[in-house]
Amino acid sequence: MSQFLQYTLQGLAAGGFYALAALGLAVIFGVLGVVNFSHGACYMLGAMASALLLKNLDLGFWPALVVVPLLMFVFGVVIERLFVQWLLKLDPLYNFLLTFGLTLFTVDLMKRLYGVSSQPYEVPAGLRGRLSLGSVDLSSYQLFAAAFSLLVCAVVWLVLTKTRVGMIVRASTEDAERSRALGINVARWVTPVFGFGIALAGLSGVLAAPYRAINADMGSNFVIILFAIVVIGGLGSILGAVVAGFLVGLVEAYGQGYYGQISQVLIFVLMALVVLVRPSGLFGREESA
């Protein structure tokens, strides 16, 4: 029983991180309809930026939690203005190919600049210990990352669903012509939403930096898991991304604990089962013809 509880808490800790990382992907798709395959590369850039800020400017983890998402927001705005905006009215496949190409370019650029070796990054002071409750033992940093991720997810959901800004953003993208007729400047909102989704990817990269290997390839496999999460939760569903993130974290933890090397296979088994039973995902909506 204590072993099961250990795996459950580990899964919830990992799930908070997955939920935050998938949230940006869900926001971009839900608001813009763009399948952003470069999300894993942006996650990698967030982790890499935090390591470089520490190495070159002695800027530690806590400032990086603010600085790196801001930098990634600017990066996302530039990408949207230069490339994405011209393809929004076309088949979504074009933006998928664009972001796939951006991924290849970004990963190769990082390899050429910093090599393939992992960049060092220490766990921040104050979070290096472990929390023990009887036979259950967890890293203090993992608990912090899970709680912080859950807090950010809750704030994003509240902003998009309960505030005037969130309603304007959703209206601007779900029915652009009617929104313009009501005096809403639709173009004003599309760009910052894309930048915000990229900023969330960068933030998840900062959180990953202290306990994951920071290198150019770190986002390559990670983005596949993120897509599995948003498919399970429902494409474009904010609540679905969060719930599926925690669910995948639990499946992975139980898989690592009880089934060894097939833990990630179980994630895609879960995705297949969900798609077979409910093709739109757990919280997704069936598209009307």
Protein Blocks (a to p, Z undefined) as FASTA:
>chain_A
ZZmmmmmmmmmmmmmmmmmmmmmmmmmmmmnopacfklmmmmmmmmmmmmmmmmmnopaf
klmmmmmmmmmmmmmmmmmmmmmmmmmmmcfklmmmmmmmmmmmmmmmmmmmnojbdcdd
dddehilcccdehjaccdfklmmmmmmmmmmmmmmmmmmmmmmklmmmmmmmmmmmlmmm
nopafklmmmmmmmmmmmmmmmmmmmmmmmpccdfklmmmmmmmmmmmmmmnoghiaklm
mmmmmmmmmmmmmmmmmnommmmmmmmmmmmmmmmmmmnojkbccddZZ
